[in-house]
Amino acid sequence: MSDVKMMKSVSGKLPIKASGGVSNYMEFTQMVEAGATRIGTSKALSIYLQTSHNEL
């Protein structure tokens, strides 16, 4: 997550993709809060099922 924050601080308006190790909803939200605009994960369905389906 600190890598995402660092990239956000120097990227300007470029989108940031976080991937690798994003396997649950808490990690997903932490990455978005850190500045990620895209998430790469093989656990998308699992993450989605952890939400109330209105949050995304």
N, C-alpha and C positions, 0 to 999 in steps of 0.2 A: 504494500500500500504506500509506503514511503517513496517508492520509485514512481508511482503514479502522481503523487503530489509534486515531486521534483520535475517530472516531465510537464505537468500542467503549468508550473511556474515559469517555464522557459518556452512553451510551445505557442504562445499567442492564441490565435483562433484555430489552430490545427486540432483535429479530433484526436483523442487518445483512446487506444484499445488496451484493455487489461485482459490478460489471459494467463492460464496456467495456475491451477489451484483454486479457482473460483468454483466452489462446489456446493455452496448453500446460500440461502437468502441473505443471511447476515454478512457474509463475505461480499456478495453482490452489492448490497447497499453501501458497504464501506468503500468499495471501489468507486461507485458512482459519487459518493460524497467527497472522495479524494480528488475527483475530477475526470474520471473515465467517462467517455461518451459512448463507448462500445465495449461489450463484454464478449470474450471468446471462451466458451465452455462446452463440454460434452454433457453437462448436467442441467441443461436448460429446462427440461421437463420437470425434473426434481425441484429445481429452484422455483419454477412457476407454481408447482403444487404446494409449496411452503407459504405462498402468499394468500391473501384473502381474495385474489383475482381482481380486485378493484384498485390495487396499489400500483400496478404497472401501467 
